[in-house]
Amino acid sequence: MKTYVAKPNEVQRKWWLVDASDKVLGRLASDIAVVLMGKHRPEYTPHVDTGDFVVVVNAEKVVLTGQKWQQKRYTWYTGYTGLRSESAEDRLKRKPEMILQEAVRRMLPKNKLATKMLSKLKVYVGDEHPHQAQNPEPADFGAKK
């Protein structure tokens, strides 16, 4: 029996629609990362992008447990001396879609393929999204199992 290796042009990609309302950030991000990598498929191949597209709506309604809204800090380097930093509560007011996008990005592999995987993640604030033509299937990611 030979081992199957997926080829990039053979992959049939699906579109998934996820509602992030009242979903815990970490659980949701880990489920989305698995789908973006393609690990939910039997033909998963580590060096080929076999993942699907994921459209997330209501990103501003994601939930953090405990005191993480005040205690969790997002830091970044601007090019000047010192780091910029803000709490998750402030990030939610400024760029709510970045909270989920950063959580998913950090769960993907640290290589060039991760950039392609992350480009298949579409995160939107509110119920509306411009991907109705792709007919995304509703998915229940981030549910407690």
C-alpha positions as CSV (number, residue, x, y, z in Angstrom):
1,M,0.0,0.0,0.0
2,K,1.4,3.4,-1.0
3,T,1.2,6.5,1.1
4,Y,-1.0,9.2,-0.5
5,V,0.6,12.6,-1.0
6,A,-1.7,15.5,-1.9
7,K,-0.8,17.8,-4.8
8,P,-1.7,21.5,-4.6
9,N,-3.9,21.4,-7.7
10,E,-5.9,18.3,-6.6
11,V,-7.2,19.9,-3.4
12,Q,-11.0,20.7,-3.4
13,R,-11.5,23.6,-1.0
14,K,-14.7,24.2,0.9
15,W,-16.0,27.4,2.5
16,W,-17.1,27.3,6.1
17,L,-19.2,30.0,7.9
18,V,-18.6,30.4,11.6
19,D,-20.6,32.6,14.0
20,A,-18.2,33.7,16.8
21,S,-21.1,34.9,19.1
22,D,-20.5,33.6,22.7
23,K,-17.7,31.3,21.7
24,V,-14.5,31.0,23.8
25,L,-11.6,32.5,21.9
26,G,-9.1,29.7,22.4
27,R,-11.5,26.8,21.5
28,L,-12.7,28.7,18.4
29,A,-9.2,29.6,17.3
30,S,-7.9,26.0,17.6
31,D,-10.8,24.6,15.6
32,I,-10.3,27.2,12.9
33,A,-6.5,26.5,12.8
34,V,-7.1,22.8,12.2
35,V,-9.4,23.5,9.3
36,L,-7.0,26.1,7.8
37,M,-4.1,23.6,7.9
38,G,-6.3,20.8,6.5
39,K,-5.8,18.4,9.4
40,H,-9.5,17.6,9.3
41,R,-9.1,15.8,6.0
42,P,-7.9,12.3,5.5
43,E,-5.6,13.5,2.7
44,Y,-3.7,15.9,4.9
45,T,-0.1,16.5,3.8
46,P,2.2,18.7,5.9
47,H,4.0,20.4,3.1
48,V,0.9,21.1,1.0
49,D,-1.8,23.6,1.9
50,T,-4.9,21.3,2.0
51,G,-7.0,23.5,4.2
52,D,-10.4,25.1,3.6
53,F,-11.6,28.7,3.7
54,V,-13.2,30.0,6.9
55,V,-15.5,33.0,7.1
56,V,-16.0,34.3,10.7
57,V,-18.8,36.7,11.5
58,N,-19.6,38.5,14.8
59,A,-15.9,38.6,15.8
60,E,-16.6,41.3,18.3
61,K,-18.8,38.9,20.4
62,V,-16.0,36.4,21.1
63,V,-15.6,35.6,24.8
64,L,-12.5,35.5,27.0
65,T,-12.8,33.6,30.3
66,G,-11.8,34.8,33.7
67,Q,-10.1,38.3,34.0
68,K,-8.4,38.0,30.5
69,W,-10.2,41.1,29.2
70,Q,-8.2,43.2,31.6
71,Q,-5.1,41.0,32.2
72,K,-4.3,39.8,28.6
73,R,-1.8,42.1,26.9
74,Y,-1.0,42.5,23.2
75,T,2.5,43.9,22.5
76,W,4.1,44.8,19.3
77,Y,7.3,46.5,18.1
78,T,7.0,49.8,16.1
79,G,10.6,50.3,15.1
80,Y,11.2,52.8,17.8
81,T,12.6,52.2,21.3
82,G,10.3,50.3,23.5
83,L,7.2,48.1,22.9
84,R,3.6,49.3,22.3
85,S,1.1,47.4,24.5
86,E,-2.6,47.3,25.0
87,S,-5.1,45.2,26.9
88,A,-7.6,42.8,25.2
89,E,-10.4,45.2,26.3
90,D,-8.8,48.1,24.4
91,R,-8.0,45.9,21.4
92,L,-11.7,44.9,21.2
93,K,-12.7,48.6,21.0
94,R,-10.0,49.4,18.4
95,K,-9.7,46.3,16.1
96,P,-12.1,43.4,17.3
97,E,-11.3,41.2,14.3
98,M,-7.5,41.2,15.2
99,I,-8.2,39.4,18.5
100,L,-9.3,36.2,16.7
101,Q,-6.9,36.6,13.7
102,E,-3.9,36.8,16.1
103,A,-5.0,33.8,18.1
104,V,-5.4,31.7,14.9
105,R,-2.1,32.9,13.5
106,R,-0.2,31.9,16.6
107,M,-1.7,28.4,16.3
108,L,-0.5,27.8,12.8
109,P,2.9,26.5,11.9
110,K,5.8,29.0,11.8
111,N,6.7,28.8,8.2
112,K,5.9,30.3,4.8
113,L,2.9,28.0,4.3
114,A,1.2,29.6,7.3
115,T,0.9,32.9,5.4
116,K,-1.1,31.1,2.7
117,M,-3.2,29.4,5.3
118,L,-3.9,32.6,7.1
119,S,-5.0,34.3,3.9
120,K,-7.9,31.8,3.8
121,L,-9.3,33.2,7.0
122,K,-11.8,36.0,6.6
123,V,-12.9,37.7,9.8
124,Y,-15.7,40.3,9.9
125,V,-17.3,42.4,12.6
126,G,-21.1,42.1,12.5
127,D,-23.4,39.6,10.6
128,E,-22.6,40.7,7.0
129,H,-19.8,39.2,4.8
130,P,-19.1,39.6,1.1
131,H,-18.7,35.8,0.4
132,Q,-22.3,34.7,-0.3
133,A,-21.3,33.7,-3.8
134,Q,-19.1,30.9,-2.4
135,N,-22.1,29.4,-0.5
136,P,-20.2,28.8,2.8
137,E,-21.6,26.0,4.9
138,P,-22.5,26.8,8.5
139,A,-20.1,25.1,11.0
140,D,-20.1,24.8,14.8
141,F,-16.5,25.4,15.6
142,G,-15.4,26.2,19.1
143,A,-18.2,24.2,20.8
144,K,-17.3,22.6,24.1
145,K,-17.0,18.9,23.5
